[in-house]
Amino acid sequence: MPSEAAAPPLDVDRILADPGVRIVVCCGAGGVGKTTTAAALALRAAERHGRRTVVLTIDPARRLAQSLGLTELDNTPRQVKGIDVEESGGELHAMMLDMKRTFDDVVLQHTDPAKAAEIFANPFYQAMSSTFAGTQEYMAMEKLGQLHARGEWDLIVVDTPPSRSALDFLDAPARLSRFLDGRMLRLLLAPARTGGRSMFSFVTAGFGMFSKAVQKVIGAQLLTDLSGFVAALDSMFGGFRQRAEQTYRILQARETAFLLVAAPEPDAVREAAYFAGRLRDERMPLAGLVLNRVHRPAVPELSAADSIAAAARLTQEGGHAGTVEVLRAHAALAEQAVREQRVAARFTEAFPAVPTVSVTAQPADVHDVDGLRTIGEAINRR
């Protein structure tokens, strides 16, 4: 039977210690321990390897702040105090993406105050910066690019949303380019570039049948808001595209390491395999798979069948009831371990060259820095 042992071992410490690796991106399905893994890796990079590290969560999970002993996380990196970096000289900072504030910061950075005020007041911008699908993923790309460009960090650890949204993170530059190159956008930009008249008067006077059709579909006021938004952002669009494409190239470079995080469950392993295929297609550096919450019996050489048989014999012979229960519990755990190996093999068979490390299921959830250290040790135990 194929097993996880067929895959080459993943040496996470080597990745964290490598000065050439500046970005680690943790990806995977929801509920597999991805946020905890990202925090544990960032903590270990700071404490064990002396790196100035920041962990950025795109998924709005409060667990990260809790486990790092912070009262809150926001769009600004906050230093984590009370960790053991006296010998290593490292630092650990943490932050959570605020997509609206990131969008606002981009506007402020690339326009003058009067133009920024016009953009902020536009209803279409207010909606887009807060709720539009895709804005979070693009702003995550912006924030990662900002952190990388500042050059303050030896290592940036990114905790992405569940897999399909994380793929949206990778797709953001291409989607932005399609939007910017779209025919509708070029039509809306035309008056800002050529006429100086208000967009609404231009549309009603110049587009004829086109403008009437558009207004019927989306309404005159929304068209006016959208047109004003596009015109106000016209000078920024080139910069948006350039920065997104630059960050995309960074994600393809050797300084980035993608780590897939999964649990030995069919849906989670399927998601990991899907993501691995996309990374391969996009020529992005997949460093390995962290298989979380793996169950291992204390006596692996005792099979489930033998354990069940021994329990049955003891029961017939009037053996100790406690021993019988222990044997049955061992049998159940051994059977679970075999099922998990079969599930994990679906990934290793599809991607035999991808290094893999298994992390034993912990007896309790992680709530503090000590728990994160335990996870970090488990990921690097060989």
C-alpha positions in Angstrom: 0.0 0.0 0.0 1.4 3.5 -0.9 2.2 5.7 2.0 3.4 9.1 2.9 6.9 7.6 3.4 7.2 7.4 -0.4 7.5 11.2 -0.6 10.9 12.8 0.1 11.1 14.4 3.6 10.4 18.1 3.9 13.1 20.0 5.8 11.2 23.2 6.9 14.0 24.4 9.1 16.2 24.6 6.0 13.7 26.8 4.3 13.3 29.1 7.3 17.0 29.5 7.8 17.8 30.1 4.1 18.6 33.9 3.7 17.7 33.5 0.1 14.0 32.7 1.0 12.2 35.9 1.8 8.6 34.9 1.4 6.8 31.7 2.7 3.2 31.4 1.5 1.0 28.9 3.4 -2.0 27.6 1.3 -4.7 25.0 1.9 -8.3 24.3 2.6 -10.2 25.8 5.5 -10.0 24.1 8.9 -6.6 22.3 8.4 -4.5 24.4 10.8 -3.1 26.8 8.2 -3.2 29.9 10.4 -1.5 28.0 13.3 1.1 26.6 10.9 2.0 30.0 9.5 2.3 31.5 13.0 4.4 28.6 14.2 6.8 28.9 11.3 7.1 32.7 11.7 7.8 32.2 15.4 10.4 29.5 14.7 12.1 31.7 12.1 12.5 34.5 14.6 13.5 32.4 17.7 15.5 29.6 16.2 17.0 31.2 13.1 17.3 34.9 14.1 15.3 36.3 11.3 13.3 39.5 11.4 9.9 38.0 10.5 6.4 39.3 9.9 3.4 37.0 9.5 0.5 38.4 7.4 -2.9 36.8 7.6 -5.3 37.5 4.8 -8.0 35.3 6.4 -9.6 37.4 9.2 -9.0 34.8 11.9 -8.7 36.1 15.5 -6.8 32.9 16.5 -3.5 34.4 15.2 -3.7 37.4 17.5 -4.8 35.2 20.4 -2.0 32.7 20.1 0.6 35.4 19.8 -0.6 37.2 22.9 -1.8 40.3 21.0 -5.1 42.0 21.8 -5.7 42.8 18.2 -4.3 42.7 14.7 -4.7 45.3 12.0 -3.1 46.6 8.8 0.1 47.7 10.6 2.7 45.1 11.7 2.7 44.8 15.5 5.7 43.4 17.3 5.2 40.2 19.4 6.8 40.6 22.8 7.9 38.0 25.3 9.3 35.5 22.8 12.7 33.9 23.1 15.0 35.8 20.8 17.7 36.9 23.2 20.3 34.6 21.6 19.1 34.6 18.0 18.5 38.3 17.7 15.4 37.7 15.6 12.1 39.6 15.8 8.5 38.6 15.2 5.7 41.0 14.0 2.1 40.1 13.0 -0.6 41.8 11.0 -4.0 41.2 9.4 -5.0 42.6 6.0 -7.5 45.4 6.0 -8.4 45.6 2.4 -10.2 49.0 2.6 -7.4 50.7 4.4 -4.8 49.1 2.0 -6.8 50.5 -0.9 -7.0 53.9 0.8 -3.3 53.9 1.4 -2.6 53.2 -2.3 -4.8 56.1 -3.3 -3.1 58.4 -0.9 0.3 57.3 -2.0 -0.3 57.7 -5.7 -2.6 60.8 -6.0 -2.6 64.3 -4.6 -4.9 65.1 -1.6 -7.6 66.7 -3.7 -7.9 63.8 -6.1 -7.8 61.3 -3.1 -10.7 63.2 -1.5 -12.7 62.9 -4.7 -12.0 59.2 -5.0 -12.9 58.5 -1.3 -16.2 60.4 -1.7 -17.2 58.4 -4.8 -20.0 55.8 -4.0 -18.5 53.3 -6.4 -15.1 53.4 -4.7 -16.7 53.1 -1.3 -18.5 49.9 -2.4 -15.5 48.5 -4.3 -13.0 49.1 -1.6 -15.2 47.4 1.0 -17.2 44.6 -0.5 -16.5 43.8 -4.2 -15.4 40.3 -5.0 -11.7 40.2 -5.9 -10.7 43.4 -4.0 -9.4 41.5 -1.0 -7.2 39.3 -3.1 -5.8 42.2 -5.1 -5.2 44.2 -2.0 -3.4 41.2 -0.5 -1.1 41.3 -3.5 -0.6 45.0 -2.9 0.2 44.6 0.7 2.7 41.7 0.1 4.4 43.9 -2.5 4.6 46.8 -0.1 6.1 44.6 2.7 8.6 43.2 0.2 9.6 46.5 -1.2 10.2 48.1 2.2 13.1 45.7 2.7 12.6 45.6 6.5 11.9 41.9 6.8 14.2 39.0 6.4 11.1 36.8 6.0 7.4 37.4 5.3 5.1 34.5 6.1 1.7 34.8 4.4 -1.4 33.0 5.8 -3.8 32.8 2.8 -7.6 32.2 2.8 -8.9 28.7 1.9 -7.5 27.3 -1.4 -9.9 28.6 -4.0 -9.6 32.2 -2.6 -5.9 31.8 -2.4 -5.9 31.0 -6.1 -7.8 34.2 -6.6 -4.8 35.9 -4.8 -2.6 34.4 -7.6 -5.1 35.4 -10.3 -5.4 39.0 -9.2 -2.8 40.5 -11.6 -4.4 38.8 -14.6 -7.9 39.8 -13.6 -6.8 43.3 -13.1 -5.2 43.4 -16.6 -8.4 42.1 -18.2 -10.4 44.7 -16.4 -8.1 47.5 -17.4 -8.0 46.3 -21.0 -11.7 45.8 -21.3 -13.7 47.7 -23.9 -16.2 49.1 -21.4 -13.4 50.6 -19.3 -11.8 52.2 -22.4 -15.1 53.8 -23.3 -15.6 55.1 -19.8 -12.0 56.5 -19.8 -12.4 58.3 -23.2 -13.9 61.6 -21.9 -11.4 61.8 -19.1 -8.6 61.6 -21.6 -10.1 63.7 -24.4 -12.7 66.1 -23.5 -12.9 67.6 -20.0 -16.7 67.4 -20.0 -18.5 65.7 -17.2 -18.8 61.9 -17.8 -22.6 62.0 -17.6 -23.0 64.7 -20.2 -20.5 62.9 -22.4 -22.3 59.6 -22.1 -25.7 61.1 -22.8 -24.5 63.2 -25.7 -21.9 61.0 -27.3 -22.7 57.3 -26.8 -26.2 57.4 -28.2 -27.7 53.9 -28.3 -24.8 52.5 -26.3 -25.3 54.9 -23.4 -29.0 54.3 -23.4 -28.5 50.5 -23.2 -25.9 50.8 -20.4 -28.1 53.2 -18.4 -31.1 50.7 -18.7 -28.9 47.9 -17.3 -27.1 49.7 -14.5 -28.9 53.0 -14.0 -27.8 56.5 -14.8 -26.6 57.3 -11.3 -24.5 54.2 -11.0 -23.0 54.9 -14.4 -22.2 58.4 -13.3 -20.5 57.1 -10.1 -18.6 54.4 -12.0 -17.5 56.9 -14.7 -16.3 59.4 -12.1 -14.4 56.6 -10.2 -12.7 55.4 -13.4 -11.8 59.0 -14.4 -10.4 59.8 -11.0 -8.3 56.6 -11.0 -7.1 56.9 -14.6 -3.6 58.0 -13.6 -3.3 55.2 -11.1 -4.3 52.2 -13.2 -0.9 51.7 -14.8 0.8 51.6 -11.4 -1.8 49.1 -10.2 -1.0 46.8 -13.0 2.8 47.2 -12.8 2.9 46.5 -9.1 0.7 43.5 -9.3 2.7 42.0 -12.1 5.9 42.7 -10.2 4.6 40.9 -7.1 3.5 38.0 -9.3 7.0 37.7 -10.6 8.4 37.7 -7.1 6.0 34.8 -6.2 7.6 32.9 -9.1 11.1 33.6 -8.0 13.4 31.4 -5.9 13.0 33.8 -2.9 9.5 32.5 -2.5 8.5 29.1 -1.0 4.9 27.8 -1.2 3.9 25.4 1.6 0.7 23.4 1.2 -1.1 22.7 4.4 -3.6 19.8 4.6 -5.2 17.3 6.9 -5.4 13.6 6.0 -9.0 14.1 4.9 -10.3 13.6 1.3 -11.5 17.1 0.7 -8.4 18.7 2.2 -6.0 16.5 0.2 -8.0 17.1 -3.0 -7.7 20.8 -2.5 -3.9 20.5 -1.9 -3.5 18.5 -5.1 -5.6 21.0 -7.0 -3.4 23.9 -5.7 -0.2 21.9 -6.4 -1.3 21.5 -10.0 -1.9 25.3 -10.3 1.4 26.2 -8.8 3.1 23.8 -11.3 1.2 25.4 -14.2 2.1 28.9 -13.0 5.8 27.9 -12.5 5.7 28.9 -8.8 8.1 27.3 -6.3 6.2 24.6 -4.3 8.5 23.7 -1.4 6.4 20.9 0.1 3.3 19.6 1.9 2.7 19.9 5.7 0.2 17.2 6.5 -1.4 18.2 9.8 -3.3 16.2 12.5 -2.0 12.8 11.6 -2.8 10.0 14.0 -0.2 7.5 15.0 -0.8 4.5 17.3 1.6 4.3 20.3 2.5 0.7 19.2 2.6 0.8 15.4 3.7 -2.8 15.1 0.5 -4.0 16.7 -2.1 -4.1 13.9 -5.8 -3.3 14.3 -6.7 -6.9 13.5 -4.3 -8.4 16.1 -5.5 -5.9 18.7 -9.2 -6.8 18.1 -8.4 -10.5 18.3 -6.5 -10.0 21.5 -9.4 -8.1 23.0 -11.8 -10.8 22.0 -9.6 -13.6 23.6 -9.3 -11.6 26.8 -13.0 -11.1 27.0 -13.6 -14.8 26.6 -11.1 -15.6 29.3 -12.4 -13.1 31.7 -9.4 -10.8 31.4 -9.1 -7.3 32.8 -11.8 -5.0 31.4 -9.5 -2.0 31.3 -6.9 -3.9 29.1 -9.7 -4.9 26.7 -10.8 -1.3 26.3 -7.2 -0.2 25.7 -6.8 -2.8 23.0 -10.0 -1.8 21.3 -9.0 1.9 21.4 -5.7 1.0 19.9 -7.5 -0.9 17.1 -9.6 2.1 16.3 -6.6 4.4 16.2 -4.6 1.9 14.0 -7.5 1.7 11.6 -7.7 5.5 11.4 -4.0 5.7 10.8 -4.3 3.3 7.9 -7.2 5.3 6.4 -5.2 8.5 6.7 -2.2 6.9 5.0 -4.4 5.9 2.1 -5.8 9.4 1.8 -2.4 11.0 1.9 -1.2 8.6 -0.7 -3.6 10.2 -3.2 -1.4 13.4 -3.1 2.0 11.6 -3.0 1.0 9.4 -6.0 0.0 12.5 -8.0 3.1 14.5 -6.9 5.8 12.1 -5.9 8.6 14.6 -6.0 6.9 17.1 -3.6 8.6 16.8 -0.1 6.2 16.0 2.7 6.2 16.2 6.5 3.5 14.8 8.8 2.6 16.5 12.0 1.0 14.4 14.7 -2.4 15.5 16.0 -2.1 17.5 19.1 -4.2 16.7 22.3 -5.5 20.3 22.5 -5.9 23.4 20.3 -3.1 25.9 20.2 -3.9 29.1 22.2 -0.5 30.6 23.0 3.2 30.9 22.1 4.1 27.7 23.9 1.6 25.9 21.7 3.1 27.4 18.6 6.6 26.3 19.6 5.3 22.8 20.0 3.8 22.9 16.5 7.1 24.3 15.2 9.0 21.4 16.8 6.6 18.9 15.4 6.9 20.2 11.9 10.7 19.9 12.1 10.8 16.6 14.0 12.5 13.8 12.0 
